[in-house]
Amino acid sequence: MPAPARASSPAPSAGPVGAVHALTVGRVRVRPKNIAGTGTPMLWWTLTARTWSDWLPVHVFVVEHERGTVLFDTGQSRASVTEPDYYPRGPLGWVYRRQAAFRVEPEDELVTQLAEIGHPVSSLSLAVISHLHQDHAGNVAALAGTPVLVSAAELALLDERTPELHGVLPAHVRAPGVTFTPVHVAPTDDPLLAPFGADHDIHGDGTLLLVPTPGHSPGSMSLLIRRGDAPPLLLVGDVTYDHTLLPRGIVPDVGDRPTQLETARRIVALQSLLPGLRVLAAHDPATLTALAAPH
């Protein structure tokens, strides 16, 4: 396995946002329809797929801000590849293994990666989870004592009779000492956010804005980072695996397709309002290069 990869965007010359880091905390391979969907029912391609994607990164992001360091997503737990009882038993566990395979080496672990860039878990002011799927919320147990923001719609999945059917593993998400803060977006009259019409301003200063990007999961949300004289960033979780597919209306065959297509349309509209906007996806191999590109 190659060494864990990471990239950083230098801090802007002015403003409350500092450097932004992308850490690779594991790798995943998925079925092709999980990347470029055509409207095929998920159960059908899960049963019939015979090929895999290349190994793709599992990225999390660290955002330096004058009011404290923010972690976006937590990645996949190493326990998922070392503990035989990590996944549900029976047919449901088989489905999980059919849809995705993971590699998480000891050096990939979130706690290790954070410490190596000088931002140990103890230094985080808060964390944001784009959605509760295993490769984004897999390490929430490491965040005991750190406030964790999750959309209210996503948290509601934990109250379903079988959250596992939504890709949520409550046994690993409901971790001791972890406090989830539900996010409720509010209407905004910011003309640059017109495609969404609502946001949650984390610090109230217009720099770190959570916007609703549902479809892949009911409560998926993305983080818009405004950085003064540096290009804005949009961290999108699993809205896409390849940012170049969004303008073409190509979305994963996981989730509610009409909602995904509407979310893709809104992101493309946002790009037209924010020239230079860089869309950074959790499993896009181009993410590290895009983040590190000169301003």
C-alpha atoms as a printed R data frame, in Angstrom:
    type eleno elety resid chain resno       x       y       z
1   ATOM     1    CA   MET     A     1   0.000   0.000   0.000
2   ATOM     2    CA   PRO     A     2   1.231   3.538  -0.701
3   ATOM     3    CA   ALA     A     3   1.818   5.896   2.196
4   ATOM     4    CA   PRO     A     4  -1.196   7.958   3.277
5   ATOM     5    CA   ALA     A     5  -1.638  10.932   0.969
6   ATOM     6    CA   ARG     A     6  -2.599  14.441   1.958
7   ATOM     7    CA   ALA     A     7  -2.695  17.932   0.551
8   ATOM     8    CA   SER     A     8  -3.066  21.404   1.975
9   ATOM     9    CA   SER     A     9  -4.221  24.709   0.641
10  ATOM    10    CA   PRO     A    10  -2.105  27.558   1.999
11  ATOM    11    CA   ALA     A    11  -3.780  30.045   4.265
12  ATOM    12    CA   PRO     A    12  -5.163  33.153   2.523
13  ATOM    13    CA   SER     A    13  -3.345  36.397   3.174
14  ATOM    14    CA   ALA     A    14  -6.289  37.726   5.182
15  ATOM    15    CA   GLY     A    15  -9.503  36.561   6.820
16  ATOM    16    CA   PRO     A    16 -10.481  34.147   9.596
17  ATOM    17    CA   VAL     A    17  -9.993  30.962   7.547
18  ATOM    18    CA   GLY     A    18  -6.497  29.510   7.550
19  ATOM    19    CA   ALA     A    19  -5.113  26.474   5.756
20  ATOM    20    CA   VAL     A    20  -7.393  23.648   4.636
21  ATOM    21    CA   HIS     A    21  -6.065  20.094   4.683
22  ATOM    22    CA   ALA     A    22  -7.325  16.937   2.963
23  ATOM    23    CA   LEU     A    23  -6.244  13.667   4.560
24  ATOM    24    CA   THR     A    24  -6.517  10.221   2.995
25  ATOM    25    CA   VAL     A    25  -7.678   7.928   5.800
26  ATOM    26    CA   GLY     A    26  -8.232   4.775   3.761
27  ATOM    27    CA   ARG     A    27  -9.244   3.534   0.336
28  ATOM    28    CA   VAL     A    28 -12.405   2.139  -1.154
29  ATOM    29    CA   ARG     A    29 -13.517   0.429  -4.318
30  ATOM    30    CA   VAL     A    30 -17.146   0.461  -5.381
31  ATOM    31    CA   ARG     A    31 -19.331  -0.773  -8.189
32  ATOM    32    CA   PRO     A    32 -19.357   1.402 -11.335
33  ATOM    33    CA   LYS     A    33 -23.013   2.405 -10.839
34  ATOM    34    CA   ASN     A    34 -22.005   3.866  -7.491
35  ATOM    35    CA   ILE     A    35 -20.032   6.485  -9.422
36  ATOM    36    CA   ALA     A    36 -21.849   7.058 -12.704
37  ATOM    37    CA   GLY     A    37 -25.473   6.074 -12.337
38  ATOM    38    CA   THR     A    38 -28.058   5.689 -15.048
39  ATOM    39    CA   GLY     A    39 -31.133   5.215 -12.892
40  ATOM    40    CA   THR     A    40 -30.602   1.489 -12.381
41  ATOM    41    CA   PRO     A    41 -32.217   0.289  -9.132
42  ATOM    42    CA   MET     A    42 -29.570  -0.152  -6.457
43  ATOM    43    CA   LEU     A    43 -30.618  -3.688  -5.524
44  ATOM    44    CA   TRP     A    44 -30.344  -4.782  -9.157
45  ATOM    45    CA   TRP     A    45 -26.786  -3.555  -9.701
46  ATOM    46    CA   THR     A    46 -25.792  -4.820  -6.268
47  ATOM    47    CA   LEU     A    47 -26.888  -8.315  -7.271
48  ATOM    48    CA   THR     A    48 -25.548  -8.292 -10.820
49  ATOM    49    CA   ALA     A    49 -22.365  -6.173 -10.837
50  ATOM    50    CA   ARG     A    50 -19.226  -8.084 -11.769
51  ATOM    51    CA   THR     A    51 -16.626  -5.330 -11.852
52  ATOM    52    CA   TRP     A    52 -15.169  -2.835  -9.388
53  ATOM    53    CA   SER     A    53 -13.833   0.677  -9.672
54  ATOM    54    CA   ASP     A    54 -10.168   1.376  -9.137
55  ATOM    55    CA   TRP     A    55  -9.160   1.907  -5.528
56  ATOM    56    CA   LEU     A    56 -10.307   5.396  -4.579
57  ATOM    57    CA   PRO     A    57  -9.333   7.614  -1.646
58  ATOM    58    CA   VAL     A    58 -11.367   8.159   1.491
59  ATOM    59    CA   HIS     A    59 -10.789  11.824   2.308
60  ATOM    60    CA   VAL     A    60 -11.555  13.865   5.383
61  ATOM    61    CA   PHE     A    61 -10.863  17.580   5.693
62  ATOM    62    CA   VAL     A    62  -9.407  19.834   8.368
63  ATOM    63    CA   VAL     A    63 -10.281  23.532   8.228
64  ATOM    64    CA   GLU     A    64  -8.271  25.995  10.266
65  ATOM    65    CA   HIS     A    65 -10.300  28.949  11.513
66  ATOM    66    CA   GLU     A    66  -9.489  31.665  14.011
67  ATOM    67    CA   ARG     A    67 -12.334  30.394  16.198
68  ATOM    68    CA   GLY     A    68 -11.069  26.830  16.188
69  ATOM    69    CA   THR     A    69 -10.192  23.922  13.938
70  ATOM    70    CA   VAL     A    70 -13.052  22.093  12.209
71  ATOM    71    CA   LEU     A    71 -13.020  18.479  11.018
72  ATOM    72    CA   PHE     A    72 -15.271  17.578   8.076
73  ATOM    73    CA   ASP     A    73 -16.133  13.849   8.075
74  ATOM    74    CA   THR     A    74 -14.261  11.102   9.911
75  ATOM    75    CA   GLY     A    75 -13.611   8.390   7.318
76  ATOM    76    CA   GLN     A    76 -13.842   4.613   7.529
77  ATOM    77    CA   SER     A    77 -13.017   2.745  10.726
78  ATOM    78    CA   ARG     A    78 -10.121   0.304  10.671
79  ATOM    79    CA   ALA     A    79 -12.359  -1.994  12.729
80  ATOM    80    CA   SER     A    80 -14.426  -2.537   9.570
81  ATOM    81    CA   VAL     A    81 -11.532  -4.473   8.024
82  ATOM    82    CA   THR     A    82 -10.265  -6.184  11.176
83  ATOM    83    CA   GLU     A    83 -13.398  -7.183  13.120
84  ATOM    84    CA   PRO     A    84 -15.497  -9.988  11.570
85  ATOM    85    CA   ASP     A    85 -18.685  -8.826  13.326
86  ATOM    86    CA   TYR     A    86 -18.470  -5.195  12.250
87  ATOM    87    CA   TYR     A    87 -21.226  -5.496   9.648
88  ATOM    88    CA   PRO     A    88 -24.771  -6.839  10.110
89  ATOM    89    CA   ARG     A    89 -25.159 -10.564   9.739
90  ATOM    90    CA   GLY     A    90 -27.058 -12.369   7.013
91  ATOM    91    CA   PRO     A    91 -28.212 -10.947   3.678
92  ATOM    92    CA   LEU     A    92 -27.858  -7.310   4.755
93  ATOM    93    CA   GLY     A    93 -24.203  -7.785   5.632
94  ATOM    94    CA   TRP     A    94 -23.702  -9.482   2.266
95  ATOM    95    CA   VAL     A    95 -25.146  -6.405   0.540
96  ATOM    96    CA   TYR     A    96 -22.697  -4.134   2.354
97  ATOM    97    CA   ARG     A    97 -19.777  -6.262   1.203
98  ATOM    98    CA   ARG     A    98 -21.092  -6.455  -2.349
99  ATOM    99    CA   GLN     A    99 -21.320  -2.685  -2.684
100 ATOM   100    CA   ALA     A   100 -17.962  -1.583  -1.319
101 ATOM   101    CA   ALA     A   101 -14.606  -2.926  -0.190
102 ATOM   102    CA   PHE     A   102 -12.188  -1.010   2.017
103 ATOM   103    CA   ARG     A   103  -8.530  -0.842   2.888
104 ATOM   104    CA   VAL     A   104  -7.622   0.939   6.111
105 ATOM   105    CA   GLU     A   105  -4.028   0.456   7.254
106 ATOM   106    CA   PRO     A   106  -2.807   1.387  10.765
107 ATOM   107    CA   GLU     A   107  -1.103   4.488   9.379
108 ATOM   108    CA   ASP     A   108  -4.411   5.565   7.776
109 ATOM   109    CA   GLU     A   109  -6.250   5.883  11.065
110 ATOM   110    CA   LEU     A   110  -7.884   9.242  11.655
111 ATOM   111    CA   VAL     A   111  -6.264   9.895  15.025
112 ATOM   112    CA   THR     A   112  -2.820   9.223  13.569
113 ATOM   113    CA   GLN     A   113  -3.402  11.406  10.531
114 ATOM   114    CA   LEU     A   114  -4.668  14.336  12.608
115 ATOM   115    CA   ALA     A   115  -1.706  14.167  14.961
116 ATOM   116    CA   GLU     A   116   0.747  14.120  12.061
117 ATOM   117    CA   ILE     A   117  -0.494  17.474  10.753
118 ATOM   118    CA   GLY     A   118  -0.445  19.035  14.195
119 ATOM   119    CA   HIS     A   119  -4.202  18.935  14.816
120 ATOM   120    CA   PRO     A   120  -4.837  16.141  17.327
121 ATOM   121    CA   VAL     A   121  -8.425  15.313  18.188
122 ATOM   122    CA   SER     A   122  -8.074  17.208  21.457
123 ATOM   123    CA   SER     A   123  -7.453  20.419  19.497
124 ATOM   124    CA   LEU     A   124 -10.623  20.264  17.402
125 ATOM   125    CA   SER     A   125 -13.307  22.818  18.187
126 ATOM   126    CA   LEU     A   126 -16.024  20.847  16.390
127 ATOM   127    CA   ALA     A   127 -16.666  18.278  13.680
128 ATOM   128    CA   VAL     A   128 -19.174  18.155  10.833
129 ATOM   129    CA   ILE     A   129 -20.483  14.914   9.340
130 ATOM   130    CA   SER     A   130 -21.713  15.211   5.746
131 ATOM   131    CA   HIS     A   131 -23.888  12.102   6.228
132 ATOM   132    CA   LEU     A   132 -23.907   9.023   8.437
133 ATOM   133    CA   HIS     A   133 -22.684   6.344   6.011
134 ATOM   134    CA   GLN     A   134 -19.879   4.179   7.316
135 ATOM   135    CA   ASP     A   135 -17.025   5.828   5.399
136 ATOM   136    CA   HIS     A   136 -17.955   9.303   6.634
137 ATOM   137    CA   ALA     A   137 -19.053   8.634  10.211
138 ATOM   138    CA   GLY     A   138 -16.930   5.553  10.816
139 ATOM   139    CA   ASN     A   139 -14.606   7.191  13.333
140 ATOM   140    CA   VAL     A   140 -17.021   9.294  15.370
141 ATOM   141    CA   ALA     A   141 -16.063   7.262  18.442
142 ATOM   142    CA   ALA     A   142 -12.716   9.093  18.391
143 ATOM   143    CA   LEU     A   143 -14.539  12.426  18.840
144 ATOM   144    CA   ALA     A   144 -15.794  11.964  22.384
145 ATOM   145    CA   GLY     A   145 -16.039  15.424  23.934
146 ATOM   146    CA   THR     A   146 -16.001  17.207  20.567
147 ATOM   147    CA   PRO     A   147 -19.300  18.717  19.347
148 ATOM   148    CA   VAL     A   148 -20.412  16.906  16.182
149 ATOM   149    CA   LEU     A   149 -22.782  18.659  13.763
150 ATOM   150    CA   VAL     A   150 -25.121  16.456  11.710
151 ATOM   151    CA   SER     A   151 -28.229  17.528   9.823
152 ATOM   152    CA   ALA     A   152 -31.467  16.890  11.673
153 ATOM   153    CA   ALA     A   153 -32.801  14.879   8.722
154 ATOM   154    CA   GLU     A   154 -29.761  12.614   8.833
155 ATOM   155    CA   LEU     A   155 -29.968  12.110  12.595
156 ATOM   156    CA   ALA     A   156 -33.581  11.041  12.147
157 ATOM   157    CA   LEU     A   157 -32.306   7.920  10.370
158 ATOM   158    CA   LEU     A   158 -31.016   6.658  13.704
159 ATOM   159    CA   ASP     A   159 -34.624   6.462  14.925
160 ATOM   160    CA   GLU     A   160 -35.727   4.264  12.030
161 ATOM   161    CA   ARG     A   161 -36.541   0.642  12.791
162 ATOM   162    CA   THR     A   162 -33.621  -0.541  10.634
163 ATOM   163    CA   PRO     A   163 -31.115   2.281  10.016
164 ATOM   164    CA   GLU     A   164 -28.835  -0.273   8.342
165 ATOM   165    CA   LEU     A   165 -31.169  -0.245   5.336
166 ATOM   166    CA   HIS     A   166 -30.155   3.398   4.851
167 ATOM   167    CA   GLY     A   167 -26.437   2.619   5.029
168 ATOM   168    CA   VAL     A   168 -26.228   3.703   8.682
169 ATOM   169    CA   LEU     A   169 -24.648   1.427  11.306
170 ATOM   170    CA   PRO     A   170 -26.026   2.702  14.630
171 ATOM   171    CA   ALA     A   171 -23.874   0.362  16.712
172 ATOM   172    CA   HIS     A   172 -20.822   2.310  15.505
173 ATOM   173    CA   VAL     A   173 -22.386   5.769  15.196
174 ATOM   174    CA   ARG     A   174 -23.916   5.967  18.675
175 ATOM   175    CA   ALA     A   175 -20.573   6.041  20.426
176 ATOM   176    CA   PRO     A   176 -20.003   6.747  24.149
177 ATOM   177    CA   GLY     A   177 -19.227  10.372  24.900
178 ATOM   178    CA   VAL     A   178 -20.178  11.614  21.424
179 ATOM   179    CA   THR     A   179 -22.751  14.405  21.338
180 ATOM   180    CA   PHE     A   180 -24.547  15.136  18.087
181 ATOM   181    CA   THR     A   181 -25.849  18.630  17.472
182 ATOM   182    CA   PRO     A   182 -28.684  18.657  14.916
183 ATOM   183    CA   VAL     A   183 -28.314  21.211  12.142
184 ATOM   184    CA   HIS     A   184 -31.397  23.029  10.902
185 ATOM   185    CA   VAL     A   185 -30.698  25.252   7.913
186 ATOM   186    CA   ALA     A   186 -32.406  28.644   7.849
187 ATOM   187    CA   PRO     A   187 -33.526  30.731   4.865
188 ATOM   188    CA   THR     A   188 -30.885  33.125   3.592
189 ATOM   189    CA   ASP     A   189 -31.159  36.202   1.390
190 ATOM   190    CA   ASP     A   190 -27.501  35.994   0.365
191 ATOM   191    CA   PRO     A   191 -27.687  36.277  -3.447
192 ATOM   192    CA   LEU     A   192 -24.594  34.097  -3.832
193 ATOM   193    CA   LEU     A   193 -26.443  31.251  -2.100
194 ATOM   194    CA   ALA     A   194 -29.588  31.616  -4.209
195 ATOM   195    CA   PRO     A   195 -29.339  28.067  -5.634
196 ATOM   196    CA   PHE     A   196 -29.845  26.698  -2.116
197 ATOM   197    CA   GLY     A   197 -31.840  29.458  -0.448
198 ATOM   198    CA   ALA     A   198 -30.872  28.218   3.006
199 ATOM   199    CA   ASP     A   199 -27.765  27.604   5.052
200 ATOM   200    CA   HIS     A   200 -26.346  27.190   8.530
201 ATOM   201    CA   ASP     A   201 -23.556  29.666   9.274
202 ATOM   202    CA   ILE     A   202 -21.309  27.811  11.724
203 ATOM   203    CA   HIS     A   203 -19.592  30.889  13.191
204 ATOM   204    CA   GLY     A   204 -21.968  33.614  12.037
205 ATOM   205    CA   ASP     A   205 -19.233  35.295   9.998
206 ATOM   206    CA   GLY     A   206 -20.120  33.987   6.531
207 ATOM   207    CA   THR     A   207 -16.975  31.878   6.144
208 ATOM   208    CA   LEU     A   208 -18.111  28.314   6.978
209 ATOM   209    CA   LEU     A   209 -21.591  27.648   5.614
210 ATOM   210    CA   LEU     A   210 -23.421  24.326   5.699
211 ATOM   211    CA   VAL     A   211 -25.817  23.915   2.774
212 ATOM   212    CA   PRO     A   212 -28.334  21.116   2.195
213 ATOM   213    CA   THR     A   213 -27.267  18.693  -0.554
214 ATOM   214    CA   PRO     A   214 -29.653  15.753  -0.110
215 ATOM   215    CA   GLY     A   215 -30.190  12.839  -2.436
216 ATOM   216    CA   HIS     A   216 -27.355  10.449  -1.687
217 ATOM   217    CA   SER     A   217 -28.877  10.343   1.770
218 ATOM   218    CA   PRO     A   218 -31.861  12.304   3.124
219 ATOM   219    CA   GLY     A   219 -29.795  14.704   5.207
220 ATOM   220    CA   SER     A   220 -26.543  15.031   3.311
221 ATOM   221    CA   MET     A   221 -25.000  18.459   3.631
222 ATOM   222    CA   SER     A   222 -21.930  20.167   2.212
223 ATOM   223    CA   LEU     A   223 -19.565  22.772   3.610
224 ATOM   224    CA   LEU     A   224 -18.936  25.982   1.666
225 ATOM   225    CA   ILE     A   225 -15.694  27.654   2.724
226 ATOM   226    CA   ARG     A   226 -15.229  31.316   1.867
227 ATOM   227    CA   ARG     A   227 -11.575  32.287   2.157
228 ATOM   228    CA   GLY     A   228 -11.062  35.971   1.503
229 ATOM   229    CA   ASP     A   229  -8.697  36.302  -1.439
230 ATOM   230    CA   ALA     A   230  -8.462  32.548  -2.050
231 ATOM   231    CA   PRO     A   231 -10.889  30.505  -4.200
232 ATOM   232    CA   PRO     A   232 -13.928  29.217  -2.297
233 ATOM   233    CA   LEU     A   233 -14.200  25.500  -1.586
234 ATOM   234    CA   LEU     A   234 -17.234  23.225  -1.447
235 ATOM   235    CA   LEU     A   235 -16.782  19.959   0.443
236 ATOM   236    CA   VAL     A   236 -19.527  17.687  -0.896
237 ATOM   237    CA   GLY     A   237 -19.163  14.269   0.736
238 ATOM   238    CA   ASP     A   238 -20.703  11.716  -1.645
239 ATOM   239    CA   VAL     A   239 -22.789  14.050  -3.801
240 ATOM   240    CA   THR     A   240 -20.369  12.887  -6.484
241 ATOM   241    CA   TYR     A   241 -17.269  10.741  -6.820
242 ATOM   242    CA   ASP     A   242 -16.018  12.866  -9.719
243 ATOM   243    CA   HIS     A   243 -16.690  16.598  -9.772
244 ATOM   244    CA   THR     A   244 -16.563  16.693 -13.587
245 ATOM   245    CA   LEU     A   245 -19.735  14.562 -13.758
246 ATOM   246    CA   LEU     A   246 -21.975  17.143 -12.068
247 ATOM   247    CA   PRO     A   247 -22.374  19.511 -15.043
248 ATOM   248    CA   ARG     A   248 -23.359  16.481 -17.127
249 ATOM   249    CA   GLY     A   249 -26.106  15.471 -14.706
250 ATOM   250    CA   ILE     A   250 -24.409  12.178 -13.832
251 ATOM   251    CA   VAL     A   251 -24.908  11.130 -10.219
252 ATOM   252    CA   PRO     A   252 -24.430   7.897  -8.246
253 ATOM   253    CA   ASP     A   253 -27.119   5.219  -8.371
254 ATOM   254    CA   VAL     A   254 -27.362   5.388  -4.579
255 ATOM   255    CA   GLY     A   255 -30.148   7.441  -3.057
256 ATOM   256    CA   ASP     A   256 -33.088   9.350  -4.457
257 ATOM   257    CA   ARG     A   257 -32.263  10.132  -8.089
258 ATOM   258    CA   PRO     A   258 -34.534  13.178  -8.678
259 ATOM   259    CA   THR     A   259 -33.208  14.793  -5.501
260 ATOM   260    CA   GLN     A   260 -29.607  14.004  -6.463
261 ATOM   261    CA   LEU     A   261 -30.077  15.583  -9.883
262 ATOM   262    CA   GLU     A   262 -31.565  18.709  -8.296
263 ATOM   263    CA   THR     A   263 -28.626  18.923  -5.893
264 ATOM   264    CA   ALA     A   264 -26.203  18.585  -8.824
265 ATOM   265    CA   ARG     A   265 -28.032  21.385 -10.643
266 ATOM   266    CA   ARG     A   266 -27.764  23.650  -7.606
267 ATOM   267    CA   ILE     A   267 -24.043  23.033  -7.238
268 ATOM   268    CA   VAL     A   268 -23.461  23.854 -10.906
269 ATOM   269    CA   ALA     A   269 -25.502  27.035 -10.433
270 ATOM   270    CA   LEU     A   270 -23.396  27.907  -7.391
271 ATOM   271    CA   GLN     A   271 -20.248  27.519  -9.480
272 ATOM   272    CA   SER     A   272 -21.575  30.134 -11.885
273 ATOM   273    CA   LEU     A   273 -22.114  32.556  -8.992
274 ATOM   274    CA   LEU     A   274 -18.775  31.849  -7.327
275 ATOM   275    CA   PRO     A   275 -16.131  31.836 -10.060
276 ATOM   276    CA   GLY     A   276 -13.193  29.627  -9.151
277 ATOM   277    CA   LEU     A   277 -15.229  27.481  -6.769
278 ATOM   278    CA   ARG     A   278 -13.457  24.163  -6.204
279 ATOM   279    CA   VAL     A   279 -15.712  21.169  -5.560
280 ATOM   280    CA   LEU     A   280 -13.927  18.624  -3.377
281 ATOM   281    CA   ALA     A   281 -15.495  15.170  -3.051
282 ATOM   282    CA   ALA     A   282 -14.546  12.537  -0.509
283 ATOM   283    CA   HIS     A   283 -13.622   9.863  -3.054
284 ATOM   284    CA   ASP     A   284 -12.499  11.950  -6.020
285 ATOM   285    CA   PRO     A   285  -8.842  11.207  -6.903
286 ATOM   286    CA   ALA     A   286  -8.570  14.800  -8.180
287 ATOM   287    CA   THR     A   287  -9.362  16.311  -4.778
288 ATOM   288    CA   LEU     A   288  -5.791  16.552  -3.509
289 ATOM   289    CA   THR     A   289  -4.559  18.236  -6.685
290 ATOM   290    CA   ALA     A   290  -7.482  20.662  -6.752
291 ATOM   291    CA   LEU     A   291  -6.976  21.659  -3.131
292 ATOM   292    CA   ALA     A   292  -3.247  22.226  -3.491
293 ATOM   293    CA   ALA     A   293  -3.500  24.167  -6.764
294 ATOM   294    CA   PRO     A   294  -2.190  27.738  -6.556
295 ATOM   295    CA   HIS     A   295  -4.736  30.435  -5.753
